[in-house]
Amino acid sequence: MIVRLNNIEPKEVTKPKDGRGSLINFGYEAATKFGGQIKMFSVVELKPDSKVGYHIHENDMEIYLILDGKAVVNDSGTEELLNPGDMLITPKGEGHSIENKTNEPITFLAVIIE
């Protein structure tokens, strides 16, 4: 499942948690619909001309949120280009890969949930 940043309605919050000022919240709520416990939560830098090979998540699921750069992903057999703010959700039983075909590193958040 691909979640595009431009499909998320930003929400402004003033004085968050009784603080000051304001923030803009981009809620990736599609990622909360699967349940489970977090097994891994990492910021990953994928070097130029590098790839995480295609693999199946048999007993868990994984979420990638692209922070910087342009990534080519294989989402259960469908290749897509992801930009900063885009999210790839790989549910249990499905597979994915991520590749950097550029000359700059890609930074993404990777979360594995049991």
C-alpha positions as CSV (number, residue, x, y, z in Angstrom):
1,M,0.0,0.0,0.0
2,I,1.4,3.4,-1.0
3,V,0.5,6.5,1.0
4,R,1.3,9.8,-0.8
5,L,2.1,12.9,1.2
6,N,-0.1,15.0,-1.1
7,N,-3.1,12.9,-0.1
8,I,-2.7,13.7,3.6
9,E,-4.5,16.6,5.1
10,P,-2.1,18.6,7.3
11,K,-3.5,19.7,10.6
12,E,-2.2,22.7,12.5
13,V,-2.0,22.3,16.3
14,T,-1.5,25.3,18.5
15,K,0.2,25.0,21.9
16,P,0.8,21.3,21.4
17,K,0.7,19.4,24.8
18,D,0.4,22.7,26.6
19,G,3.5,24.0,25.0
20,R,3.8,27.2,22.8
21,G,3.6,28.1,19.2
22,S,2.2,25.6,16.7
23,L,3.1,22.6,14.6
24,I,1.8,21.0,11.4
25,N,0.9,17.4,11.8
26,F,0.9,15.1,8.8
27,G,-1.0,12.0,10.1
28,Y,0.0,8.8,8.4
29,E,-3.1,7.1,9.9
30,A,-3.1,4.2,7.4
31,A,-0.1,2.8,9.3
32,T,-2.1,2.5,12.5
33,K,-4.8,0.1,11.1
34,F,-2.6,-3.0,11.4
35,G,-2.1,-3.4,15.2
36,G,0.9,-5.2,16.7
37,Q,4.1,-4.3,18.6
38,I,7.1,-2.4,17.2
39,K,10.0,-4.8,16.5
40,M,12.3,-2.2,14.8
41,F,12.2,1.6,14.5
42,S,15.2,2.9,12.5
43,V,16.3,5.8,10.3
44,V,18.1,4.3,7.4
45,E,20.5,5.9,4.9
46,L,20.6,3.9,1.6
47,K,23.8,4.8,-0.3
48,P,23.9,5.7,-4.0
49,D,23.5,2.7,-6.3
50,S,22.4,0.5,-3.4
51,K,19.4,-1.8,-2.9
52,V,17.6,-3.7,-0.2
53,G,16.6,-6.9,-2.0
54,Y,13.0,-8.1,-2.4
55,H,11.8,-10.1,0.6
56,I,8.5,-11.3,2.1
57,H,7.3,-10.3,5.6
58,E,5.9,-13.6,6.7
59,N,5.5,-13.0,10.4
60,D,5.5,-9.2,10.6
61,M,4.9,-6.0,8.6
62,E,7.2,-3.1,7.6
63,I,6.6,0.6,6.9
64,Y,9.0,2.8,5.0
65,L,8.6,6.6,5.2
66,I,10.8,8.4,2.7
67,L,12.5,11.4,4.4
68,D,15.0,12.5,1.7
69,G,15.7,11.5,-1.8
70,K,13.9,9.4,-4.4
71,A,13.5,5.7,-3.9
72,V,12.4,3.0,-6.3
73,V,10.3,0.4,-4.5
74,N,8.8,-2.9,-5.4
75,D,5.4,-3.1,-3.7
76,S,4.4,-6.8,-3.9
77,G,5.4,-6.9,-7.6
78,T,4.5,-3.3,-8.6
79,E,7.4,-0.9,-9.1
80,E,6.8,2.7,-7.9
81,L,8.9,5.9,-7.4
82,L,8.6,7.4,-3.9
83,N,9.4,10.9,-3.0
84,P,10.0,12.6,0.4
85,G,6.8,12.2,2.5
86,D,5.6,9.1,0.6
87,M,5.1,5.9,2.6
88,L,5.2,2.2,1.7
89,I,3.2,-0.2,3.9
90,T,4.0,-3.9,3.5
91,P,1.5,-6.0,5.4
92,K,2.2,-9.4,6.8
93,G,2.5,-12.0,3.9
94,E,3.5,-9.4,1.3
95,G,6.9,-8.4,0.0
96,H,8.9,-5.4,-1.0
97,S,12.3,-4.0,-1.9
98,I,13.8,-0.5,-2.0
99,E,16.5,0.8,-4.4
100,N,18.6,4.0,-4.8
101,K,19.2,4.6,-8.5
102,T,20.6,8.1,-7.8
103,N,23.9,9.7,-7.0
104,E,22.7,10.9,-3.6
105,P,21.8,9.0,-0.5
106,I,18.2,8.2,0.4
107,T,17.0,8.6,4.0
108,F,14.0,6.8,5.2
109,L,12.3,5.7,8.4
110,A,11.8,1.9,8.6
111,V,9.5,0.4,11.2
112,I,8.8,-3.4,11.6
113,I,5.7,-4.4,13.5
114,E,4.9,-7.9,14.8
